[in-house]
Amino acid sequence: MINIFIAGILWGTVGVFVKGLASLGADGALIPFLRMFWAFVIMLAASTVKRGRKITAIDKRTLFFCALLGIISNGIFNALYTASIRINGMGIACVLMYTAPVFTAIASGIIFHEKFPPLKIFALMLNIIGCVLTVTGGDFSGANVNLTGILAGLGTGFCYGMAAVIGRLAGENTDSITVSMYSFFFALISIIVIMRPDISPALRDFRILGLGLLYGLIPTSLAYMVYYDSLKRIPDTGKVPVIASVEPVAAVLIGMLIYNEVIGAANFIGVAVVLISIIIMAKAK
């Protein structure tokens, strides 16, 4: 489970790249496009080195789940998360996204027949509370909640939560590099179709391309490769998003250390609660 924890920490660096790209002029459609474009290129190169001429060898079942993974957990997720932030504000958008463990638990119970005894349910609920406090510090000012916003936010939670379930199904018959490569390919196509990014700023400014490359490498290619590889070895998929929820903890600490963001007591309480929930879930049977 340590690899899931590492993936969560790598995802916690996303804000650094998003802020950096936004400051250079990249908008909300170009940023996820660059992430998936470079991630696909990186994994295509890695797959070519590892598999040679067998790079495209993949069975139809695995290809289907890779397509679902890329379209749902990256393409649609990015579109819904962008809409949720625009409608709800960042705080509520983050809160609704972190309903993901609930969707993972429900899907894991239906598909893998996993059981959720009281201790796991307690850890899950504790985790959601901790994520809310970590991200918002209990401050929901500026929120503009309506039905459309709630549905968009819950949609992000569903898409995020399905990554563990679909990723496990996709990785049953192939390696994590191949799963990552194909899922990034389908994610890239879906982002182009749904969000229609304008790539001209990236073509004019090589700093955007360079930072986009790092964005595609660190919190994307490396993180997802480690994540998908770990899904094969974890029989209890419902635990995965709770362990990966170290992501907002890492994000808050990075914001404090790099950007001198002021972190309140409620945020620190949230960090502690998240870490406690991860420990409980990791030990629960």
PyMOL commands that set and color helices and strands:
alter all, ss='L'
color gray80, all
select helices_A, chain A and resi 2-11+14-23+30-56+60-88+90-97+100-111+118-136+147-170+176-195+200-204+206-231+237-243+246-258+265-283
alter helices_A, ss='H'
color red, helices_A
deselect
rebuild
show_as cartoon
